[in-house]
Amino acid sequence: MKKVHIVPHMHWDREWYFSTEESRILLVNNMEEILEMLENNPDYPYYVLDGQTSILEDYFAVKPENKERVRKLVQAGKLIIGPWYTQTDEMVVGGESIVRNLLYGLKDTEEFGEPMMIGYLPDSFGQSSQMPQILNGFDIKYSIFWRGTSERHGTNKTEFYWTSDDGSKVLVQLFPLGYAIGKYLPEDEEKLQERINKYFTVLDRGATTENIILPNGHDQMPIQKNIFTIMEKLQKLYPDREFFLSKYENVFAELEKNQALPTLQGEFLDGKYMRVHRSIYSTRMDIKAANTRIENKITNVLEPLAAIAYSLGFEYHHGLIELIWKEIMKNHAHDSIGCCCSDKVHREIMNRFFLAEEKTDQLIEHYKRKITDSIDTERTEDRLTAFNLLPYERKDVVTTTVITKLNSFTLEDAEGNRIPFEVLNKEIMDPGLIDRQIVHYGNYDPFFQYTVQLQDSIPAMGYKTYFVVDAKSNMGNTLIEKNTVDTEFYSVSVNPNGTLKIWDKQLNREFDQVLRLENGGDDGDEYDFSPLADETLFYSDNVEAEVKVAQNGYEARIDILVKLDVPGDLEKRKINKVDRFVEVHWKVMIPNHQPIIKIEAEIDNQAKDHRLRTLIPTGIASSFSVSDNQFGFIKRDVYDSAMDYWKEQDWDERPDSIFPMLSFAGLSDHEHGMSVLTNSTREFEIVGEKYDTIAITLFRSVGVLGKEEMLRRPGRPSGIKLPTPDSQMLGLVKLDFAITTHKGSTTTANIGRIAKEFTTPIQTYNKIPHNAMKLNPSGIKAPLSFSFLQETNSTAVLSTLKKAEKEDRFVLRFFNPTETEGHGSYTVNLSVEHAFEANLNEKPIAPLNLENNHLILPLKPNQVKTVLF
């Protein structure tokens, strides 16, 4: 007899086309009905609260008096909560963000009882290949999801094992028809049977045991109070089946008995049976870019800086950092970060990112100030402290500001050595902007704000102090205007159309027409790009760009202004009427000493319904690309073979090879390669007749949440047909990315490390005697120069360094984004008493043998490891 597990649940989008506050009102109403049913009906054994604790956080903000009721039901095993904080997206959200989502979700759950130990993501738009490793890192061995699978992954069954490259493994229960097939089950027997017959056909075909799941819930759905009547009717209609209320764990207990389950590997991004929205990665690029930037600030700067400060004796502000994480994790739910929401919801999302970034920036500033203020020195001059948050010494070009009343000065290190620098700019600064008390007491003498550039070696995971010394010195610069940039690695000139011509001195190769613009119509919605049929694309080939090139002793700067005339909307595009424009201001910075070309883009969009991309030709005909995902890399075919048969097989969406990255995407052969590094956009596609060009999406412009019958996605609308004029992206958007070239393949060159360095700029702090926010002396004496730890092997990429959540220990996490085995190897410049290999939940797994404070762990390709010390 087949067993039908009816699992009561509600899928809770905190926001979508409706606002968080609208859903909170429903939540307060629904929760009371759920609690009453669980408390008063012994025959109603379970209710799954969608696997995310943010629901409870929203509820308790209104009903804190019900915490004890919830606690009793959780501890009785009736109300099932956790393990996530929010139901995260897996494709454009970083590894540390997903780790913290589970970390804080499990922490929140512990207050009430045991969590549901299932990686429950029933609506995420695609599944990352690294999820089994992340779930195993929290002792989670089960996973439930819906989207992204098809038979070409290796099975037509709905239960299978899923492995990551490192050997991590989870048992998957797939929802082949989604999480809502049991929503609002009707009492009318004819309608009930008509509906359930369709479902059983699919569920039975994919099942590997006699157990199938009928999830009884839907988006924001209240509890189905008549479920027992429905079950009686189901039992009558299907006497060869047993129907009962259940929970997901009961199904996994049955699946564990099946020893013959298939094993699959890799990511799931097929839109055959369910939509995965492969081009959603570029919707509302302003929001996507803000997320990338803030994630990198937290993990690459704030947490390592706070760890350095803690090692010196300062407080590690867990509470403040958790607030930041939770602020952005509210935005990491699939609809929110996907940006397939109403305009009012996007405004709320953007406001959360604004608050999170402000909290992050101010806490970074606070830690830099506390350390610099406490430096132990008898010298009285103003100070400039440079912080390097990577585990190796760096000699980068640093551009920073120095505020002083001095007309000229020198910079000296602790040994009295003069550090050369150049002044890029000098501005008069009103003293009231520094501290209003200065002018309050009648002193109106201005300050000078100098923008300076210098280059010096900064200690690994540490800092170095400079003194601003009054001296008569040359405060100018060697900046000269020129036509061609010449550095140790590149000769770069600008073509008349604003594209770059790059001669690579290491590779003896030329790359031409770099940063060419491509513009086409977007007949899509917030979920998906959709081109116009048979349209002619617009390119920046024949524009006349405004160009200014200058170079000093540290770097070259190129300003390029490109104005591309385009049709104003879809209707104008169909008749090829050009009446609007999009203007791109490229700010290109090329250091003299590094093989990297840094690019800031300020884009002014004055047209609707279109997509703008920039093209990076590599000259490398490729069959696959390499980009990064959480704690590793992934290879993807540049052409998805399903493009040849998706229509015949009736796929839900066309499988264009538009893919996500987190910090890089590259093409290479065995001799050389070219990669794009990003601190903003996370969408790319490999294009060109030979698939030799990296197309980076700069933005998409659409005006509706959901649309039907699209070229790439035929059939019903995704979401609903709701106008979203803000998603037309009219006005300014700013992006930050880079280009690098290298010998050997993308993974051999370990582009993951180069991308980490690009997204971890050296930080500075300028201490002067004035500050509007006063602080008392800390009593701590910090050294003039400091290094917390340094790597002794260059395979691993640092993920983050932080203080443990519950112990007075440090957490050091690193991973291997290459195809060869390596080591994470670090020397700590403090006395280490005990060290452990730990899981992602910061729990010790095994002690590490230390010699001279040296930590070392082997790393398989695409493996992440954590050390607790």
Secondary structure as the mmCIF struct_conf table of DSSP 4:
data_model
#
loop_
_struct_conf.conf_type_id
_struct_conf.id
_struct_conf.beg_label_comp_id
_struct_conf.beg_label_asym_id
_struct_conf.beg_label_seq_id
_struct_conf.end_label_comp_id
_struct_conf.end_label_asym_id
_struct_conf.end_label_seq_id
STRN STRN1 LYS A 2 PRO A 8
STRN STRN2 HIS A 9 HIS A 9
STRN STRN3 HIS A 11 HIS A 11
BEND BEND1 ARG A 14 PHE A 18
HELX_RH_AL_P HELX_RH_AL_P1 THR A 20 ASN A 40
TURN_TY1_P TURN_TY1_P1 PRO A 42 ASP A 43
STRN STRN4 TYR A 47 VAL A 48
TURN_TY1_P TURN_TY1_P2 ASP A 50 GLY A 51
STRN STRN5 GLN A 52 GLN A 52
TURN_TY1_P TURN_TY1_P3 THR A 53 THR A 53
HELX_RH_AL_P HELX_RH_AL_P2 SER A 54 PHE A 60
TURN_TY1_P TURN_TY1_P4 ALA A 61 VAL A 62
HELX_RH_3T_P HELX_RH_3T_P1 PRO A 64 ASN A 66
HELX_RH_AL_P HELX_RH_AL_P3 LYS A 67 GLN A 75
TURN_TY1_P TURN_TY1_P5 ALA A 76 GLY A 77
BEND BEND2 LYS A 78 LYS A 78
STRN STRN6 LEU A 79 ILE A 80
BEND BEND3 PRO A 83 PRO A 83
STRN STRN7 TRP A 84 TRP A 84
BEND BEND4 TYR A 85 THR A 86
STRN STRN8 THR A 88 THR A 88
BEND BEND5 GLU A 90 VAL A 93
HELX_RH_AL_P HELX_RH_AL_P4 GLY A 95 GLU A 110
TURN_TY1_P TURN_TY1_P6 GLU A 111 PHE A 112
BEND BEND6 GLY A 113 GLY A 113
BEND BEND7 ILE A 118 ILE A 118
STRN STRN9 GLY A 119 LEU A 121
TURN_TY1_P TURN_TY1_P7 PRO A 122 ASP A 123
BEND BEND8 PHE A 125 GLY A 126
STRN STRN10 GLN A 127 GLN A 127
TURN_TY1_P TURN_TY1_P8 SER A 129 GLN A 130
HELX_RH_AL_P HELX_RH_AL_P5 MET A 131 ASN A 136
TURN_TY1_P TURN_TY1_P9 GLY A 137 ASP A 139
STRN STRN11 TYR A 142 PHE A 145
BEND BEND9 ARG A 147 ARG A 147
STRN STRN12 GLY A 148 GLY A 148
HELX_RH_3T_P HELX_RH_3T_P2 GLU A 151 HIS A 153
BEND BEND10 GLY A 154 GLY A 154
BEND BEND11 ASN A 156 ASN A 156
BEND BEND12 THR A 158 THR A 158
STRN STRN13 GLU A 159 THR A 163
TURN_TY1_P TURN_TY1_P10 ASP A 165 ASP A 166
BEND BEND13 GLY A 167 GLY A 167
STRN STRN14 LYS A 169 LEU A 174
TURN_TY1_P TURN_TY1_P11 PRO A 176 LEU A 177
BEND BEND14 TYR A 179 TYR A 179
TURN_TY1_P TURN_TY1_P12 ILE A 181 TYR A 184
BEND BEND15 GLU A 187 GLU A 187
HELX_RH_AL_P HELX_RH_AL_P6 GLU A 189 GLY A 206
BEND BEND16 THR A 208 GLU A 210
STRN STRN15 ASN A 211 ASN A 216
STRN STRN16 ASP A 219 ASP A 219
TURN_TY1_P TURN_TY1_P13 GLN A 220 GLN A 220
HELX_LH_PP_P HELX_LH_PP_P1 MET A 221 ILE A 223
TURN_TY1_P TURN_TY1_P14 LYS A 225 ASN A 226
HELX_RH_AL_P HELX_RH_AL_P7 ILE A 227 LEU A 237
TURN_TY1_P TURN_TY1_P15 PRO A 239 ASP A 240
STRN STRN17 ARG A 241 LEU A 245
HELX_RH_AL_P HELX_RH_AL_P8 TYR A 248 LEU A 255
TURN_TY1_P TURN_TY1_P16 GLU A 256 LYS A 257
TURN_TY1_P TURN_TY1_P17 GLN A 259 ALA A 260
STRN STRN18 THR A 263 GLN A 265
BEND BEND17 GLY A 266 GLY A 266
STRN STRN19 PHE A 268 PHE A 268
STRN STRN20 ASP A 270 ASP A 270
BEND BEND18 LYS A 272 MET A 274
TURN_TY1_P TURN_TY1_P18 ARG A 278 SER A 279
HELX_RH_3T_P HELX_RH_3T_P3 ILE A 280 SER A 282
TURN_TY1_P TURN_TY1_P19 THR A 283 ARG A 284
HELX_RH_AL_P HELX_RH_AL_P9 MET A 285 ASN A 296
HELX_RH_PI_P HELX_RH_PI_P1 LYS A 297 LEU A 302
HELX_RH_AL_P HELX_RH_AL_P10 GLU A 303 LEU A 312
TURN_TY1_P TURN_TY1_P20 GLY A 313 GLY A 313
HELX_RH_AL_P HELX_RH_AL_P11 HIS A 318 MET A 329
TURN_TY1_P TURN_TY1_P21 LYS A 330 ASN A 331
STRN STRN21 ALA A 333 ALA A 333
HELX_RH_AL_P HELX_RH_AL_P12 HIS A 334 GLY A 338
TURN_TY1_P TURN_TY1_P22 CYS A 339 CYS A 339
BEND BEND19 CYS A 341 CYS A 341
HELX_RH_AL_P HELX_RH_AL_P13 ASP A 343 ASP A 373
TURN_TY1_P TURN_TY1_P23 SER A 374 SER A 374
STRN STRN22 ILE A 375 ILE A 375
BEND BEND20 GLU A 378 GLU A 378
BEND BEND21 GLU A 381 GLU A 381
STRN STRN23 ASP A 382 ASN A 388
BEND BEND22 LEU A 390 TYR A 392
STRN STRN24 ARG A 394 ARG A 394
STRN STRN25 VAL A 397 THR A 404
BEND BEND23 LYS A 405 LYS A 405
BEND BEND24 ASN A 407 SER A 408
STRN STRN26 PHE A 409 GLU A 412
TURN_TY1_P TURN_TY1_P24 ALA A 414 GLU A 415
HELX_LH_PP_P HELX_LH_PP_P2 ASN A 417 ASN A 417
STRN STRN27 ARG A 418 ARG A 418
HELX_LH_PP_P HELX_LH_PP_P3 ILE A 419 PRO A 420
STRN STRN28 PHE A 421 MET A 429
HELX_RH_3T_P HELX_RH_3T_P4 PRO A 431 LEU A 433
TURN_TY1_P TURN_TY1_P25 ILE A 434 ILE A 434
HELX_RH_AL_P HELX_RH_AL_P14 ARG A 436 HIS A 440
TURN_TY1_P TURN_TY1_P26 TYR A 441 GLY A 442
HELX_LH_PP_P HELX_LH_PP_P4 ASP A 445 PRO A 446
STRN STRN29 PHE A 447 GLN A 455
STRN STRN30 ILE A 458 ILE A 458
TURN_TY1_P TURN_TY1_P27 ALA A 460 MET A 461
STRN STRN31 GLY A 462 ASP A 470
STRN STRN32 ILE A 480 GLU A 481
BEND BEND25 ASN A 483 ASN A 483
STRN STRN33 THR A 484 ASP A 486
BEND BEND26 GLU A 488 PHE A 489
STRN STRN34 TYR A 490 VAL A 494
TURN_TY1_P TURN_TY1_P28 PRO A 496 ASN A 497
BEND BEND27 GLY A 498 GLY A 498
STRN STRN35 LEU A 500 ASP A 504
TURN_TY1_P TURN_TY1_P29 LYS A 505 ASN A 508
STRN STRN36 ARG A 509 VAL A 514
TURN_TY1_P TURN_TY1_P30 LEU A 515 LEU A 515
STRN STRN37 ARG A 516 GLY A 521
BEND BEND28 GLU A 526 TYR A 527
HELX_LH_PP_P HELX_LH_PP_P5 PRO A 531 LEU A 532
TURN_TY1_P TURN_TY1_P31 ALA A 533 ASP A 534
HELX_LH_PP_P HELX_LH_PP_P6 GLU A 535 LEU A 537
STRN STRN38 PHE A 538 TYR A 539
BEND BEND29 SER A 540 SER A 540
TURN_TY1_P TURN_TY1_P32 ASP A 541 ASN A 542
STRN STRN39 GLU A 546 GLN A 551
BEND BEND30 GLY A 553 TYR A 554
STRN STRN40 GLU A 555 PRO A 567
BEND BEND31 GLY A 568 ASP A 569
HELX_RH_AL_P HELX_RH_AL_P15 LEU A 570 LYS A 574
TURN_TY1_P TURN_TY1_P33 ILE A 575 ASN A 576
STRN STRN41 VAL A 578 PRO A 591
BEND BEND32 ASN A 592 PRO A 595
STRN STRN42 ILE A 596 ASN A 605
BEND BEND33 LYS A 608 ASP A 609
STRN STRN43 HIS A 610 PRO A 617
BEND BEND34 GLY A 619 GLY A 619
BEND BEND35 SER A 623 SER A 623
STRN STRN44 PHE A 624 ASN A 629
TURN_TY1_P TURN_TY1_P34 GLN A 630 PHE A 631
STRN STRN45 GLY A 632 ASP A 637
BEND BEND36 VAL A 638 TYR A 639
HELX_RH_3T_P HELX_RH_3T_P5 SER A 641 ASP A 644
TURN_TY1_P TURN_TY1_P35 TYR A 645 ASP A 650
BEND BEND37 ASP A 652 GLU A 653
STRN STRN46 ILE A 658 PRO A 660
BEND BEND38 LEU A 662 SER A 663
STRN STRN47 PHE A 664 SER A 668
BEND BEND39 HIS A 670 GLU A 671
STRN STRN48 HIS A 672 THR A 678
BEND BEND40 ASN A 679 SER A 680
STRN STRN49 GLU A 683 VAL A 687
TURN_TY1_P TURN_TY1_P36 GLY A 688 TYR A 691
STRN STRN50 THR A 693 SER A 701
STRN STRN51 VAL A 704 VAL A 704
BEND BEND41 LEU A 705 LEU A 705
BEND BEND42 GLU A 708 GLU A 709
BEND BEND43 LEU A 711 ARG A 713
BEND BEND44 GLY A 715 ARG A 716
HELX_LH_PP_P HELX_LH_PP_P7 PRO A 717 PRO A 717
BEND BEND45 SER A 718 GLY A 719
STRN STRN52 PRO A 723 PRO A 723
HELX_RH_3T_P HELX_RH_3T_P6 PRO A 725 GLN A 728
STRN STRN53 GLY A 731 LYS A 743
BEND BEND46 GLY A 744 GLY A 744
TURN_TY1_P TURN_TY1_P37 THR A 746 ASN A 750
HELX_RH_AL_P HELX_RH_AL_P16 ILE A 751 PHE A 758
TURN_TY1_P TURN_TY1_P38 THR A 759 THR A 759
BEND BEND47 THR A 760 THR A 760
HELX_LH_PP_P HELX_LH_PP_P8 PRO A 761 ILE A 762
STRN STRN54 GLN A 763 LYS A 767
BEND BEND48 PRO A 769 PRO A 769
BEND BEND49 ALA A 772 MET A 773
BEND BEND50 GLY A 779 GLY A 779
STRN STRN55 ALA A 782 ALA A 782
BEND BEND51 LEU A 784 LEU A 784
STRN STRN56 SER A 785 SER A 787
STRN STRN57 LEU A 789 GLU A 791
BEND BEND52 THR A 792 THR A 792
BEND BEND53 SER A 794 THR A 795
STRN STRN58 VAL A 797 LYS A 803
BEND BEND54 GLU A 805 ASP A 808
STRN STRN59 PHE A 810 PHE A 815
BEND BEND55 THR A 818 THR A 820
STRN STRN60 GLY A 822 VAL A 828
BEND BEND56 ASN A 829 LEU A 830
STRN STRN61 PHE A 836 ALA A 838
TURN_TY1_P TURN_TY1_P39 LEU A 840 ASN A 841
BEND BEND57 GLU A 842 GLU A 842
STRN STRN62 PRO A 844 PRO A 847
BEND BEND58 GLU A 851 ASN A 853
STRN STRN63 HIS A 854 LEU A 859
TURN_TY1_P TURN_TY1_P40 PRO A 861 ASN A 862
STRN STRN64 VAL A 864 LEU A 868
#
